[in-house]
Amino acid sequence: MRILVHDYGGYPFILQLSRELASRGHAVLHLSASGFRRPKAAMERRAHDSPDLSLASVTLDEPPRPSGWRRLTQERRYGRLLSRQIEAFRPNVVLSANSPLYVQASASASAHAIGAASIIWLQDLHSVAIARITGRRIGMLGSVIGGWFRRTERALLREADGVVAISPAYLQAIAEHGVPIEKVDVIENWAPLDDAPPSTKVNGWSIAHGLHDRPVLLYAGTLALKHNPKLLLELAVGVSDATVVVVSEGPGADWLLANGGGVENLRILPFQPYDRVAEMLASADVLVAVLEHDASTFSVPSKVLTYFVAGRAVLAAMPDDNPAARAIAQAGAGIVVDPADPRALVAGARALLADRDRLRSAGEAARTYALASFAIGPIADRFEAVVASAAHRSGARLSTK
């Protein structure tokens, strides 16, 4: 089959899936958005890549705006560029992940226009997020805007030939949109096992940044306001005998730079080259994740899965019913605390740093969980089945016109 995989976020695990599908004889075009301030997979061919794999970007001629009308205008322009690539490649199936609703609308419309199946890989419940954020910021008008986005997302999910949800927690919202259950598959996210294997704390990256000889609490990845960067500042203040390292860019990192200048043990670093990620994560004694209560219903932090691969203990401030929190508990990989309780976050960090045996056992448990859950072969088997079902469903629908 000809499969176009569009990943608006540029995540390594989605690129890994494209590589695996191409190795099985499918002609795969992997597209990702360029220009965003977020960690991204290295979009370069590897020596063992199948000749059936093509890599390309969808590029705007100006940096993406974080929000507002300009952002929506840019998403429309991005959608038109994406449509051109879909029409040029002529796939049988378009699998689109992480896409804002305007972008997803373009991907779905273009797929159907050329007779291809459209699959939405639902990483976040965009309409829920938009409704809550705009409602909090601008009150009643925000609720009206949120309602429009809910109707848009509902229409897109109903029209899709397949929906992949990353968590069973999304199924109720999908059902409320009126999406037939037979179109929906739950395939939880993963992280590539070879991209961040466990390594020693003393390494080239940690030495270069002066982190090899001190306790390190490290947060790496996207840091939006939904993650509440203030928690990381309070963690640094509360655990003054450790260095809190935040490797990120964007609104959350900007907030920390503006408000954490007087906290000497807080370090803010930009995103690092992908080939240094393993060393970066290995420099940590504890890897940190944060997520607010409001965001937990529409977001599952994938960074926790990369932390598991790295084989380090995890300290997470997030609701305990979030799928990532449940994975930490199930694996025995660390501590989960209420994100509304900064003191509990500080206490959790102190408890882990004070017990080297617990640090080691939690890290080993995290890696064991990753090895048992993240093998790409069985995951790709499931996606192949989803692709085949969506293609069949789309063909049946089109044949009746």
KOLMARFI-92369 format. One record per residue (C-alpha): z, y, x; residue in one letter. Coordinates in steps of 0.02 Angstrom, whole numbers. Each point is the difference from the previous one (the first is absolute). Example, Ala and Ser with C-alpha at 12.3 -4.5 7.8 and 13.67 -1.06 7.14 Angstrom:
BEGIN
SITE, pz, py, px, type
SITE, 390, -225, 615, A .
SITE, -33, 172, 69, S .
This chain:
BEGIN
SITE, pz, py, px, type
SITE, 0, 0, 0, M .
SITE, -15, 183, 47, R .
SITE, 174, 77, -9, I .
SITE, 43, 183, 25, L .
SITE, 184, 25, 41, V .
SITE, 54, 181, -19, H .
SITE, 171, 43, 69, D .
SITE, 46, 182, -27, Y .
SITE, 156, -21, 106, G .
SITE, -73, -87, 153, G .
SITE, 131, -138, 8, Y .
SITE, -8, -137, 132, P .
SITE, 30, -144, -120, F .
SITE, -147, 49, -109, I .
SITE, -114, 7, 152, L .
SITE, 66, -172, 48, Q .
SITE, -54, -65, -172, L .
SITE, -175, 72, 24, S .
SITE, -11, -85, 169, R .
SITE, 52, -167, -74, E .
SITE, -121, 12, -146, L .
SITE, -143, 41, 119, A .
SITE, 46, -149, 108, S .
SITE, -28, -109, -153, R .
SITE, -181, 54, -18, G .
SITE, 16, 147, -120, H .
SITE, -91, 160, 45, A .
SITE, 144, 126, 3, V .
SITE, -7, 188, 15, L .
SITE, 175, 69, 34, H .
SITE, 19, 185, -41, L .
SITE, 152, 109, 32, S .
SITE, 37, 184, -19, A .
SITE, 6, 102, 159, S .
SITE, 96, 158, 38, G .
SITE, 168, -41, -80, F .
SITE, 168, 24, 83, R .
SITE, 58, -179, -16, R .
SITE, 7, -156, 110, P .
SITE, -166, -89, -3, K .
SITE, -76, -162, 61, A .
SITE, -113, 12, 151, A .
SITE, -172, 9, -81, M .
SITE, -90, -83, 144, E .
SITE, -92, -163, 15, R .
SITE, 85, -139, 97, R .
SITE, -88, -126, 110, A .
SITE, 27, -143, -122, H .
SITE, -50, 97, -157, D .
SITE, -133, -81, -109, S .
SITE, -172, 81, 2, P .
SITE, 20, 4, -191, D .
SITE, 136, 134, 17, L .
SITE, -47, 184, -2, S .
SITE, 126, 141, 24, L .
SITE, -25, 178, -59, A .
SITE, 95, 153, -59, S .
SITE, -12, 119, -146, V .
SITE, 22, 172, 77, T .
SITE, 29, 171, -76, L .
SITE, -51, 154, 99, D .
SITE, 174, 76, -11, E .
SITE, 179, -68, 12, P .
SITE, 64, -71, -165, P .
SITE, 120, 111, -95, R .
SITE, 171, -73, -41, P .
SITE, -2, 46, -185, S .
SITE, -61, 121, -132, G .
SITE, -170, 46, -68, W .
SITE, -82, 3, 171, R .
SITE, 56, -180, 26, R .
SITE, -78, -54, -166, L .
SITE, -161, 89, 47, T .
SITE, -3, -90, 167, Q .
SITE, 30, -167, -86, E .
SITE, -153, 31, -109, R .
SITE, -104, 38, 153, R .
SITE, 68, -154, 88, Y .
SITE, -44, -103, -152, G .
SITE, -181, 59, 8, R .
SITE, -11, -49, 185, L .
SITE, 75, -170, -40, L .
SITE, -125, -26, -141, S .
SITE, -144, 29, 120, R .
SITE, 64, -136, 117, Q .
SITE, 25, -121, -145, I .
SITE, -177, 31, -62, E .
SITE, -72, -20, 176, A .
SITE, 92, -165, 36, F .
SITE, -39, -77, -171, R .
SITE, 153, -116, -5, P .
SITE, 34, -136, -127, N .
SITE, 183, 54, -5, V .
SITE, 94, 162, 40, V .
SITE, 184, -25, 43, L .
SITE, 85, 170, 7, S .
SITE, 179, 27, 58, A .
SITE, 121, 148, 12, N .
SITE, -124, 115, -87, S .
SITE, 49, 157, -95, P .
SITE, -61, -7, -179, L .
SITE, -151, 114, 24, Y .
SITE, -54, -105, 149, V .
SITE, 28, -163, -92, Q .
SITE, -102, 66, -147, A .
SITE, -147, 30, 117, S .
SITE, 17, -172, 79, A .
SITE, 7, -88, -168, S .
SITE, -144, 99, -76, A .
SITE, -111, -28, 151, S .
SITE, 36, -185, 3, A .
SITE, -43, -22, -182, H .
SITE, -155, 109, 16, A .
SITE, -77, -124, 123, I .
SITE, 61, -154, -93, G .
SITE, 144, -38, 118, A .
SITE, 175, -52, -48, A .
SITE, 142, 124, 24, S .
SITE, 172, -58, 56, I .
SITE, 146, 121, 9, I .
SITE, 128, -47, 132, W .
SITE, 151, 87, -74, L .
SITE, 114, 54, 142, Q .
SITE, 86, 139, -97, D .
SITE, 14, 48, -183, L .
SITE, -80, 171, 24, H .
SITE, 22, 64, -177, S .
SITE, 187, -40, 1, V .
SITE, 21, 90, 166, A .
SITE, -98, 153, -57, I .
SITE, 92, 11, -166, A .
SITE, 170, -3, 84, R .
SITE, -43, 119, 141, I .
SITE, -88, 129, -109, T .
SITE, 130, -16, -137, G .
SITE, 137, 37, 125, R .
SITE, -93, 148, 74, R .
SITE, -76, 88, -151, I .
SITE, 87, -72, -152, G .
SITE, -96, -19, -163, M .
SITE, -169, 44, 78, L .
SITE, 32, -139, 126, G .
SITE, 25, -123, -141, S .
SITE, -168, 52, -74, V .
SITE, -86, -23, 168, I .
SITE, 87, -167, 23, G .
SITE, -60, -57, -171, G .
SITE, -180, 37, 48, W .
SITE, 17, -103, 159, F .
SITE, 80, -143, -97, R .
SITE, -149, -5, -118, R .
SITE, -119, 3, 148, T .
SITE, 89, -141, 90, E .
SITE, 8, -101, -161, R .
SITE, -188, 17, -24, A .
SITE, -37, -50, 180, L .
SITE, 110, -154, -7, L .
SITE, -74, -55, -166, R .
SITE, -178, 21, 63, E .
SITE, 30, -91, 164, A .
SITE, -66, -177, 20, D .
SITE, 158, -47, 94, G .
SITE, 168, 75, 47, V .
SITE, 105, -52, 149, V .
SITE, 182, 56, -16, A .
SITE, 108, -2, 155, I .
SITE, 159, -40, -95, S .
SITE, 53, -88, -161, P .
SITE, 96, 161, -36, A .
SITE, -168, 82, -42, Y .
SITE, -46, -126, -134, L .
SITE, 93, 86, -142, Q .
SITE, -85, 167, 32, A .
SITE, -169, -87, 12, I .
SITE, 31, -92, -163, A .
SITE, 50, 164, -84, E .
SITE, -171, 67, 49, H .
SITE, -76, -139, -103, G .
SITE, -76, -96, 146, V .
SITE, -33, -184, -41, P .
SITE, 115, -110, 103, I .
SITE, -144, -113, 53, E .
SITE, -73, 146, 100, K .
SITE, 159, 25, 100, V .
SITE, 57, -90, 158, D .
SITE, 159, 35, 98, V .
SITE, -27, -8, 188, I .
SITE, 140, 79, 98, E .
SITE, -37, 102, 155, N .
SITE, 22, -69, 174, W .
SITE, -14, 58, 181, A .
SITE, -112, -75, 136, P .
SITE, 105, -118, 105, L .
SITE, -90, 40, 163, D .
SITE, 4, 190, -9, D .
SITE, 185, 29, 34, A .
SITE, 75, -160, 73, P .
SITE, 181, 6, 59, P .
SITE, 19, 77, 171, S .
SITE, 139, 56, 116, T .
SITE, 92, 164, -25, K .
SITE, -35, 50, 179, V .
SITE, -187, 29, 2, N .
SITE, -127, 130, 50, G .
SITE, 14, 99, -161, W .
SITE, 190, 4, -7, S .
SITE, 13, 48, 183, I .
SITE, -129, 139, -20, A .
SITE, 102, 73, -144, H .
SITE, 171, -27, 79, G .
SITE, 56, -124, -134, L .
SITE, 21, -159, 102, H .
SITE, 183, 23, 44, D .
SITE, 78, 63, -163, R .
SITE, 25, -58, -180, P .
SITE, -152, 46, -104, V .
SITE, -22, 13, -189, L .
SITE, -186, 18, -31, L .
SITE, -100, 49, -154, Y .
SITE, -189, -20, 16, A .
SITE, -136, 35, -126, G .
SITE, -43, 115, -142, T .
SITE, 142, 118, -45, L .
SITE, -35, 87, -164, A .
SITE, 128, 97, -100, L .
SITE, 23, -156, -109, K .
SITE, 82, -79, 151, H .
SITE, 129, 141, 12, N .
SITE, -5, 49, 184, P .
SITE, 171, 80, -20, K .
SITE, 75, -175, 11, L .
SITE, -67, -20, 176, L .
SITE, 77, 166, 50, L .
SITE, 167, -54, -71, E .
SITE, -17, -166, 90, L .
SITE, -20, 91, 166, A .
SITE, 150, 111, -34, V .
SITE, 106, -148, -53, G .
SITE, -45, -116, 144, V .
SITE, 9, 123, 144, S .
SITE, 15, -136, 133, D .
SITE, -174, -68, -42, A .
SITE, -171, 81, 9, T .
SITE, -90, 13, -166, V .
SITE, -188, -2, 31, V .
SITE, -122, 47, -138, V .
SITE, -182, -42, 38, V .
SITE, -98, 86, -137, S .
SITE, -107, 149, -52, E .
SITE, -17, 95, -162, G .
SITE, 121, 84, -121, P .
SITE, 154, -104, 42, G .
SITE, -20, 18, 187, A .
SITE, -35, 186, -21, D .
SITE, 161, 16, -100, W .
SITE, 100, -86, 137, L .
SITE, -76, 111, 133, L .
SITE, 49, 153, -101, A .
SITE, 176, -56, -43, N .
SITE, 57, -116, 140, G .
SITE, -19, 113, 151, G .
SITE, 186, 3, 38, G .
SITE, 25, -189, -4, V .
SITE, -19, -56, 180, E .
SITE, -14, -187, -35, N .
SITE, -144, 21, -123, L .
SITE, -175, -25, 74, R .
SITE, -159, 34, -98, I .
SITE, -159, -76, 72, L .
SITE, -178, 0, -67, P .
SITE, -89, -160, -50, F .
SITE, -29, -109, 152, Q .
SITE, -159, -91, 54, P .
SITE, -14, -165, -90, Y .
SITE, 2, -99, 162, D .
SITE, 174, 69, 39, R .
SITE, 79, -43, -168, V .
SITE, 74, -166, 59, A .
SITE, 89, 85, 146, E .
SITE, 55, 144, -112, M .
SITE, 81, -115, -128, L .
SITE, 77, -108, 137, A .
SITE, 88, 154, 70, S .
SITE, 109, 5, -157, A .
SITE, 164, -90, -25, D .
SITE, -16, 32, -187, V .
SITE, -156, 46, -100, L .
SITE, 31, 118, -146, V .
SITE, -84, 20, -170, A .
SITE, 42, 121, -140, V .
SITE, -60, 18, -180, L .
SITE, 72, 102, -142, E .
SITE, 50, -74, -169, H .
SITE, -138, 99, -90, D .
SITE, -134, -71, 114, A .
SITE, 56, -181, -7, S .
SITE, -88, -36, -165, T .
SITE, -171, 46, 70, F .
SITE, 12, -36, 187, S .
SITE, 35, -149, 114, V .
SITE, 22, 53, 183, P .
SITE, -119, -107, 103, S .
SITE, 80, 60, 162, K .
SITE, 141, -125, -32, V .
SITE, -125, -142, 19, L .
SITE, -57, 67, 169, T .
SITE, 183, 11, 49, Y .
SITE, 17, -185, -42, F .
SITE, -145, -43, 114, V .
SITE, 83, 96, 142, A .
SITE, 156, -108, -15, G .
SITE, 129, 139, -13, R .
SITE, 146, 26, -118, A .
SITE, -40, 113, -147, V .
SITE, 109, 135, -77, L .
SITE, -70, 57, -168, A .
SITE, 60, 137, -115, A .
SITE, -89, -48, -162, M .
SITE, 40, -72, -171, P .
SITE, 49, -182, 15, D .
SITE, -126, -51, -133, D .
SITE, -148, 65, 100, N .
SITE, -107, -147, 61, P .
SITE, 22, 54, 181, A .
SITE, 189, 3, -21, A .
SITE, -4, -173, -79, R .
SITE, -103, -64, 147, A .
SITE, 129, 67, 124, I .
SITE, 139, -86, -97, A .
SITE, -97, -162, -21, Q .
SITE, -42, -8, 185, A .
SITE, 173, 52, 59, G .
SITE, -88, 132, 103, A .
SITE, 125, 142, -10, G .
SITE, 93, 117, -117, I .
SITE, -54, 89, -159, V .
SITE, 99, 150, -63, V .
SITE, -15, 118, -147, D .
SITE, -114, 147, 47, P .
SITE, 117, 117, -93, A .
SITE, 142, -41, 120, D .
SITE, -30, 70, 177, P .
SITE, 173, -60, 54, R .
SITE, -50, -178, -38, A .
SITE, -156, 22, 106, L .
SITE, 105, 61, 146, V .
SITE, 125, -141, -24, A .
SITE, -141, -128, -4, G .
SITE, -71, 66, 163, A .
SITE, 171, -5, 84, R .
SITE, 32, -177, -62, A .
SITE, -164, -64, 71, L .
SITE, 13, 90, 167, L .
SITE, 178, -63, 24, A .
SITE, -50, -184, -19, D .
SITE, -130, -59, 125, R .
SITE, 1, -176, -70, D .
SITE, -38, 67, -173, R .
SITE, -140, 107, 69, L .
SITE, -78, -150, 84, R .
SITE, 18, -118, -148, S .
SITE, -70, 130, -122, A .
SITE, -149, 30, 112, G .
SITE, -33, -186, 17, E .
SITE, 13, -21, -189, A .
SITE, -124, 141, -26, A .
SITE, -127, -80, 116, R .
SITE, 26, -172, -80, T .
SITE, -36, 76, -171, Y .
SITE, -159, 80, 67, A .
SITE, -62, -162, 78, L .
SITE, 29, -93, -163, A .
SITE, -80, 131, -113, S .
SITE, -135, 97, 93, F .
SITE, -127, -130, 60, A .
SITE, -170, 75, -42, I .
SITE, -86, -164, -46, G .
SITE, 92, -35, -163, P .
SITE, -1, 185, -45, I .
SITE, -189, 10, 22, A .
SITE, -19, -158, -105, D .
SITE, 82, 92, -144, R .
SITE, -108, 154, 22, F .
SITE, -157, -107, 4, E .
SITE, 53, -72, -168, A .
SITE, 29, 175, -70, V .
SITE, -169, 59, 63, V .
SITE, -89, -151, -74, A .
SITE, 86, 21, -168, S .
SITE, -38, 186, -9, A .
SITE, -183, -29, 46, A .
SITE, -15, -133, -134, H .
SITE, 87, 111, -128, R .
SITE, -111, 147, 42, S .
SITE, -158, -104, -12, G .
SITE, 51, -71, -168, A .
SITE, 35, 175, -65, R .
SITE, -164, 72, 64, L .
SITE, -103, -146, -68, S .
SITE, 49, 44, -178, T .
SITE, -69, 177, 9, K .
